[in-house]
Amino acid sequence: MVALELIDPDPRLHASWVEVVAEFGGVGAHMHGSGWLFEEFADLSLARLERLVEQLRRDGEGLPWTGGVVKCDYLWIVEGDEMVGFLALRHSLTDALRRDGGHIGYAVRPSRRGEGIATRALGLALDRAAALGLDRVLLTCDDDNQASWRAMLAHGAVLEDVIDGKRRYWIPTSR
């Protein structure tokens, strides 16, 4: 079994990225944790991916849509040369992120769901959050997203509340 890793977005995985985008629905797809929530993927060329990766590097220096400037690490969840999902680790919270988004967002490609990938990737993200000096992180998910909140509970998540159909959990980074 190939180890699951979190890596910086890498155009060398272009073919796998194209497959992932297609699985999420292609043009206009909503891919949590990708940094491309509103991007339309009509152009799936290598050149376009290279531009998107460069944009993520720039955007990682600050996320103005969050209601403030928040540094974010955009990461790909991979097994070997296969991209299996997206993960975003935000270094701090704004009021907007406290309501919806939290410190960590993730998505697993549909064909690989149900394999524990989100749970394992979240564990890796918690290690990274601890290395950043965060003693706990906030994660949010839709109330009906049982797979996501089960991944959180596997890491000791504590439900703070449910607001407007969003569950908000705090997870300690030391386990």
Backbone as CSV, one residue per row, in Angstrom:
resi,resn,N_x,N_y,N_z,CA_x,CA_y,CA_z,C_x,C_y,C_z
1,MET,0.839,-1.191,0.000,0.000,0.000,0.000,0.877,1.245,0.000
2,VAL,0.569,2.166,-0.884,1.301,3.418,-0.988,0.815,4.356,0.110
3,ALA,1.741,5.047,0.741,1.392,5.949,1.834,0.639,7.175,1.325
4,LEU,-0.311,7.601,2.096,-1.049,8.829,1.820,-0.179,10.001,2.236
5,GLU,-0.154,11.050,1.416,0.646,12.231,1.709,-0.144,13.494,1.399
6,LEU,0.258,14.575,2.026,-0.197,15.909,1.660,0.976,16.588,0.975
7,ILE,0.768,17.046,-0.271,1.852,17.688,-1.015,1.377,19.034,-1.554
8,ASP,2.330,19.881,-1.908,1.990,21.111,-2.610,1.431,20.734,-3.980
9,PRO,0.467,21.500,-4.502,-0.055,21.220,-5.839,1.095,21.111,-6.838
10,ASP,1.033,20.114,-7.710,2.154,19.791,-8.587,1.657,19.490,-9.998
11,PRO,2.011,20.341,-10.962,1.589,20.100,-12.346,2.046,18.756,-12.911
12,ARG,3.039,18.122,-12.302,3.457,16.797,-12.790,2.346,15.766,-12.627
13,LEU,1.354,16.055,-11.792,0.215,15.147,-11.608,-0.983,15.593,-12.450
14,HIS,-0.702,16.270,-13.550,-1.738,16.824,-14.408,-2.803,15.802,-14.790
15,ALA,-2.407,14.635,-15.270,-3.386,13.628,-15.724,-4.319,13.219,-14.586
16,SER,-3.773,13.024,-13.407,-4.583,12.637,-12.260,-5.502,13.778,-11.844
17,TRP,-5.007,15.018,-11.907,-5.809,16.199,-11.576,-7.002,16.306,-12.514
18,VAL,-6.786,16.069,-13.808,-7.882,16.117,-14.786,-8.953,15.097,-14.414
19,GLU,-8.550,13.898,-14.020,-9.501,12.866,-13.609,-10.299,13.313,-12.384
20,VAL,-9.614,13.918,-11.423,-10.281,14.374,-10.202,-11.307,15.455,-10.525
21,VAL,-10.922,16.436,-11.321,-11.844,17.508,-11.689,-13.078,16.918,-12.374
22,ALA,-12.869,15.968,-13.269,-13.996,15.329,-13.963,-14.912,14.616,-12.978
23,GLU,-14.338,13.932,-11.992,-15.156,13.227,-10.995,-15.998,14.175,-10.160
24,PHE,-15.473,15.374,-9.908,-16.227,16.347,-9.121,-17.294,17.051,-9.947
25,GLY,-17.305,16.813,-11.236,-18.343,17.401,-12.073,-17.848,18.364,-13.129
26,GLY,-16.526,18.526,-13.246,-15.974,19.352,-14.313,-16.276,20.828,-14.152
27,VAL,-16.714,21.446,-15.232,-16.934,22.890,-15.272,-17.892,23.310,-14.161
28,GLY,-17.474,24.303,-13.405,-18.293,24.827,-12.312,-18.285,23.956,-11.067
29,ALA,-17.417,22.963,-11.021,-17.371,22.042,-9.889,-17.012,22.768,-8.597
30,HIS,-17.577,22.294,-7.509,-17.284,22.807,-6.177,-16.431,21.763,-5.461
31,MET,-15.168,22.110,-5.224,-14.241,21.162,-4.625,-13.673,21.762,-3.344
32,HIS,-14.254,21.409,-2.210,-13.783,21.931,-0.928,-12.281,21.707,-0.791
33,GLY,-11.607,22.690,-0.201,-10.185,22.555,0.076,-9.290,22.793,-1.115
34,SER,-9.862,22.969,-2.299,-9.040,23.081,-3.502,-8.484,24.486,-3.715
35,GLY,-9.132,25.490,-3.155,-8.744,26.860,-3.441,-9.375,27.355,-4.724
36,TRP,-10.125,26.487,-5.408,-10.736,26.827,-6.687,-12.238,26.670,-6.606
37,LEU,-12.828,27.102,-5.550,-14.252,26.872,-5.350,-15.110,27.476,-6.449
38,PHE,-14.698,28.584,-7.038,-15.524,29.259,-8.024,-14.895,29.234,-9.410
39,GLU,-13.844,28.475,-9.547,-13.140,28.374,-10.827,-13.923,27.492,-11.785
40,GLU,-14.021,27.913,-13.023,-14.644,27.060,-14.030,-13.536,26.363,-14.792
41,PHE,-13.654,25.066,-14.885,-12.595,24.256,-15.464,-12.891,23.873,-16.906
42,ALA,-13.160,24.866,-17.751,-13.372,24.579,-19.165,-12.043,24.219,-19.818
43,ASP,-10.951,24.757,-19.312,-9.617,24.495,-19.859,-8.855,23.636,-18.854
44,LEU,-8.664,22.372,-19.184,-7.953,21.448,-18.286,-6.545,21.155,-18.789
45,SER,-5.999,22.075,-19.567,-4.667,21.870,-20.123,-3.594,21.965,-19.041
46,LEU,-2.424,21.425,-19.345,-1.285,21.522,-18.435,-0.929,22.989,-18.196
47,ALA,-0.966,23.795,-19.250,-0.637,25.219,-19.094,-1.605,25.897,-18.125
48,ARG,-2.896,25.555,-18.210,-3.889,26.133,-17.292,-3.624,25.677,-15.860
49,LEU,-3.314,24.403,-15.685,-3.007,23.911,-14.341,-1.787,24.632,-13.779
50,GLU,-0.770,24.830,-14.587,0.420,25.544,-14.110,0.053,26.949,-13.633
51,ARG,-0.823,27.631,-14.371,-1.268,28.969,-13.945,-2.081,28.890,-12.653
52,LEU,-2.938,27.881,-12.540,-3.734,27.720,-11.322,-2.853,27.439,-10.109
53,VAL,-1.833,26.611,-10.294,-0.913,26.302,-9.187,-0.179,27.571,-8.756
54,GLU,0.240,28.369,-9.712,0.914,29.633,-9.375,-0.050,30.559,-8.628
55,GLN,-1.305,30.588,-9.070,-2.319,31.397,-8.384,-2.501,30.926,-6.948
56,LEU,-2.520,29.623,-6.727,-2.654,29.094,-5.362,-1.485,29.520,-4.494
57,ARG,-0.294,29.511,-5.062,0.875,29.949,-4.292,0.714,31.392,-3.861
58,ARG,0.232,32.227,-4.768,0.007,33.642,-4.422,-1.133,33.764,-3.418
59,ASP,-2.238,33.073,-3.676,-3.401,33.153,-2.792,-3.082,32.628,-1.395
60,GLY,-2.157,31.690,-1.308,-1.783,31.138,-0.020,-1.192,32.164,0.919
61,GLU,-0.756,33.282,0.358,-0.186,34.348,1.181,-1.264,35.182,1.859
62,GLY,-2.503,35.029,1.452,-3.579,35.773,2.095,-4.899,35.557,1.373
63,LEU,-5.936,35.300,2.121,-7.250,35.020,1.557,-8.198,36.176,1.840
64,PRO,-8.324,37.123,0.936,-9.176,38.271,1.216,-10.657,37.922,1.335
65,TRP,-11.138,36.856,0.701,-12.557,36.486,0.749,-12.994,36.044,2.137
66,THR,-12.058,35.823,3.032,-12.391,35.332,4.362,-12.788,36.436,5.330
67,GLY,-12.812,37.676,4.858,-13.143,38.783,5.744,-11.909,39.319,6.449
68,GLY,-10.754,39.028,5.940,-9.477,39.453,6.494,-8.386,38.769,5.698
69,VAL,-7.173,38.928,6.105,-6.066,38.281,5.405,-5.619,37.088,6.229
70,VAL,-5.775,35.908,5.642,-5.447,34.659,6.319,-4.503,33.859,5.439
71,LYS,-3.367,33.472,5.970,-2.445,32.602,5.226,-3.058,31.212,5.149
72,CYS,-2.875,30.553,3.989,-3.461,29.237,3.775,-2.488,28.345,3.020
73,ASP,-2.354,27.113,3.471,-1.589,26.105,2.741,-2.576,25.267,1.943
74,TYR,-2.502,25.376,0.611,-3.319,24.534,-0.269,-2.522,23.281,-0.567
75,LEU,-3.117,22.144,-0.325,-2.405,20.878,-0.464,-3.232,19.890,-1.267
76,TRP,-2.544,18.962,-1.896,-3.218,17.859,-2.574,-3.012,16.612,-1.741
77,ILE,-4.052,15.821,-1.641,-3.976,14.517,-0.976,-3.616,13.511,-2.066
78,VAL,-2.491,12.817,-1.894,-2.023,11.897,-2.931,-1.626,10.548,-2.328
79,GLU,-1.732,9.545,-3.167,-1.148,8.225,-2.914,-0.284,7.917,-4.122
80,GLY,1.029,7.964,-3.939,1.933,7.794,-5.069,1.699,8.894,-6.082
81,ASP,1.417,8.495,-7.341,1.158,9.461,-8.404,-0.329,9.707,-8.624
82,GLU,-1.174,9.222,-7.702,-2.603,9.424,-7.836,-3.065,10.512,-6.877
83,MET,-3.692,11.514,-7.442,-4.305,12.547,-6.629,-5.649,12.024,-6.147
84,VAL,-5.879,12.094,-4.833,-7.136,11.564,-4.290,-7.989,12.635,-3.623
85,GLY,-7.490,13.868,-3.568,-8.306,14.919,-2.985,-7.554,16.208,-2.761
86,PHE,-8.259,17.135,-2.118,-7.751,18.469,-1.817,-7.843,18.719,-0.322
87,LEU,-6.956,19.570,0.192,-7.015,19.976,1.592,-6.464,21.387,1.710
88,ALA,-7.126,22.212,2.486,-6.663,23.576,2.767,-6.482,23.718,4.266
89,LEU,-5.356,24.251,4.669,-5.058,24.500,6.076,-4.841,26.000,6.255
90,ARG,-5.811,26.638,6.902,-5.733,28.073,7.154,-5.062,28.298,8.514
91,HIS,-4.136,29.227,8.541,-3.302,29.433,9.727,-4.003,30.184,10.850
92,SER,-5.076,30.872,10.546,-5.825,31.621,11.558,-7.272,31.719,11.104
93,LEU,-8.092,32.309,11.951,-9.523,32.433,11.668,-9.955,33.887,11.665
94,THR,-10.886,34.180,10.791,-11.606,35.446,10.808,-13.018,35.127,11.290
95,ASP,-13.845,36.149,11.473,-15.236,35.889,11.855,-15.934,35.024,10.809
96,ALA,-15.667,35.283,9.524,-16.291,34.504,8.452,-15.874,33.039,8.530
97,LEU,-14.594,32.781,8.789,-14.119,31.393,8.886,-14.614,30.717,10.162
98,ARG,-14.851,31.472,11.209,-15.428,30.890,12.427,-16.843,30.386,12.168
99,ARG,-17.581,31.102,11.321,-18.946,30.701,10.985,-18.966,29.535,9.995
100,ASP,-18.138,29.619,8.965,-18.203,28.637,7.885,-16.838,28.491,7.237
101,GLY,-16.195,27.387,7.466,-14.894,27.152,6.840,-13.877,26.584,7.804
102,GLY,-13.676,27.273,8.910,-12.728,26.794,9.904,-11.286,26.846,9.426
103,HIS,-10.435,26.121,10.146,-9.011,26.054,9.819,-8.724,25.099,8.666
104,ILE,-9.492,24.016,8.568,-9.183,22.954,7.602,-10.429,22.632,6.789
105,GLY,-10.233,22.541,5.478,-11.279,22.085,4.571,-10.698,20.996,3.689
106,TYR,-11.502,20.029,3.329,-10.985,18.934,2.506,-12.091,18.323,1.665
107,ALA,-11.673,17.633,0.604,-12.592,16.883,-0.253,-11.833,15.700,-0.837
108,VAL,-12.498,14.559,-0.893,-11.929,13.338,-1.465,-12.661,13.054,-2.775
109,ARG,-11.912,12.656,-3.798,-12.531,12.369,-5.092,-13.589,11.283,-4.922
110,PRO,-14.714,11.423,-5.593,-15.837,10.506,-5.390,-15.495,9.019,-5.506
111,SER,-14.628,8.645,-6.440,-14.319,7.220,-6.615,-13.494,6.637,-5.482
112,ARG,-12.967,7.473,-4.597,-12.123,6.992,-3.501,-12.747,7.216,-2.130
113,ARG,-13.978,7.661,-2.109,-14.649,7.877,-0.820,-14.956,6.542,-0.157
114,GLY,-15.062,6.566,1.167,-15.374,5.359,1.923,-14.167,4.503,2.239
115,GLU,-12.963,5.010,1.956,-11.727,4.261,2.203,-10.939,4.796,3.395
116,GLY,-11.480,5.779,4.097,-10.766,6.361,5.229,-9.744,7.420,4.842
117,ILE,-9.781,7.857,3.591,-8.804,8.849,3.118,-8.959,10.168,3.856
118,ALA,-10.181,10.652,4.021,-10.385,11.923,4.719,-9.871,11.839,6.148
119,THR,-10.119,10.729,6.804,-9.659,10.560,8.186,-8.139,10.588,8.249
120,ARG,-7.483,9.872,7.347,-6.014,9.858,7.342,-5.441,11.221,6.961
121,ALA,-6.036,11.874,5.952,-5.550,13.194,5.531,-5.738,14.218,6.650
122,LEU,-6.860,14.137,7.349,-7.099,15.046,8.467,-6.045,14.843,9.547
123,GLY,-5.665,13.612,9.817,-4.596,13.352,10.784,-3.291,14.028,10.378
124,LEU,-2.947,13.951,9.092,-1.735,14.617,8.599,-1.858,16.131,8.733
125,ALA,-3.050,16.651,8.457,-3.271,18.099,8.577,-3.181,18.552,10.031
126,LEU,-3.662,17.729,10.946,-3.564,18.081,12.370,-2.106,18.156,12.806
127,ASP,-1.270,17.262,12.292,0.168,17.324,12.586,0.764,18.634,12.068
128,ARG,0.377,19.021,10.866,0.877,20.272,10.289,0.389,21.473,11.099
129,ALA,-0.875,21.431,11.540,-1.428,22.517,12.344,-0.668,22.639,13.659
130,ALA,-0.352,21.507,14.270,0.430,21.535,15.512,1.799,22.156,15.267
131,ALA,2.425,21.819,14.145,3.739,22.379,13.807,3.660,23.894,13.599
132,LEU,2.484,24.395,13.218,2.287,25.844,13.069,2.058,26.531,14.415
133,GLY,1.895,25.732,15.480,1.655,26.290,16.807,0.190,26.357,17.195
134,LEU,-0.679,25.765,16.396,-2.110,25.746,16.738,-2.375,24.590,17.693
135,ASP,-2.955,24.869,18.853,-3.223,23.793,19.813,-4.564,23.111,19.556
136,ARG,-5.450,23.789,18.809,-6.706,23.195,18.387,-7.146,23.900,17.110
137,VAL,-7.966,23.204,16.336,-8.438,23.770,15.082,-9.951,23.614,14.989
138,LEU,-10.564,24.539,14.251,-11.993,24.505,14.002,-12.233,23.926,12.618
139,LEU,-13.173,22.987,12.531,-13.619,22.457,11.250,-15.126,22.567,11.191
140,THR,-15.643,22.817,10.002,-17.080,22.887,9.816,-17.485,21.952,8.692
141,CYS,-18.730,21.513,8.728,-19.278,20.714,7.635,-20.787,20.815,7.663
142,ASP,-21.401,20.473,6.552,-22.859,20.452,6.507,-23.374,19.415,7.493
143,ASP,-24.489,19.710,8.099,-25.072,18.821,9.104,-25.319,17.410,8.568
144,ASP,-25.628,17.306,7.283,-25.916,15.986,6.712,-24.690,15.284,6.127
145,ASN,-23.493,15.868,6.286,-22.270,15.266,5.745,-21.662,14.329,6.786
146,GLN,-22.307,13.200,6.954,-21.911,12.245,7.986,-20.473,11.755,7.800
147,ALA,-20.040,11.536,6.570,-18.669,11.064,6.336,-17.653,12.071,6.872
148,SER,-17.911,13.352,6.659,-16.972,14.367,7.116,-16.941,14.454,8.635
149,TRP,-18.111,14.507,9.270,-18.041,14.630,10.730,-17.560,13.356,11.390
150,ARG,-17.712,12.210,10.748,-17.129,10.981,11.313,-15.600,11.032,11.261
151,ALA,-15.052,11.584,10.176,-13.598,11.750,10.089,-13.104,12.651,11.217
152,MET,-13.855,13.702,11.502,-13.477,14.619,12.578,-13.551,13.931,13.939
153,LEU,-14.643,13.194,14.173,-14.803,12.504,15.452,-13.696,11.479,15.688
154,ALA,-13.194,10.883,14.622,-12.104,9.913,14.751,-10.841,10.547,15.327
155,HIS,-10.765,11.871,15.273,-9.601,12.589,15.792,-9.928,13.386,17.049
156,GLY,-11.000,13.017,17.730,-11.316,13.658,19.004,-12.075,14.960,18.897
157,ALA,-12.767,15.179,17.804,-13.523,16.414,17.613,-14.601,16.558,18.676
158,VAL,-14.815,17.794,19.081,-15.864,18.130,20.039,-16.815,19.106,19.350
159,LEU,-18.079,18.718,19.270,-19.081,19.564,18.631,-19.324,20.807,19.471
160,GLU,-19.149,21.967,18.854,-19.466,23.216,19.547,-20.936,23.563,19.353
161,ASP,-21.408,23.514,18.114,-22.800,23.834,17.838,-23.135,23.497,16.389
162,VAL,-24.416,23.659,16.075,-24.911,23.537,14.707,-25.674,24.815,14.418
163,ILE,-25.222,25.571,13.409,-25.827,26.847,13.061,-26.152,26.841,11.574
164,ASP,-27.418,27.091,11.269,-27.858,27.165,9.869,-27.407,25.955,9.058
165,GLY,-27.533,24.778,9.648,-27.189,23.553,8.932,-25.711,23.240,8.858
166,LYS,-24.882,23.982,9.602,-23.429,23.754,9.637,-23.017,23.292,11.023
167,ARG,-22.342,22.156,11.076,-21.746,21.684,12.325,-20.385,22.340,12.481
168,ARG,-20.055,22.728,13.701,-18.744,23.320,14.004,-18.082,22.492,15.089
169,TYR,-16.915,21.961,14.767,-16.157,21.102,15.675,-14.786,21.700,15.974
170,TRP,-14.358,21.543,17.218,-12.974,21.855,17.607,-12.245,20.524,17.794
171,ILE,-11.015,20.487,17.280,-10.193,19.283,17.394,-8.836,19.673,17.962
172,PRO,-8.393,19.005,19.025,-7.037,19.281,19.522,-6.003,18.752,18.519
173,THR,-4.895,19.469,18.404,-3.860,19.015,17.464,-2.883,18.046,18.105
174,SER,-2.876,17.977,19.418,-2.026,16.996,20.107,-2.884,15.773,20.414
175,ARG,-2.416,14.614,19.958,-3.236,13.405,20.133,-2.425,12.359,20.846
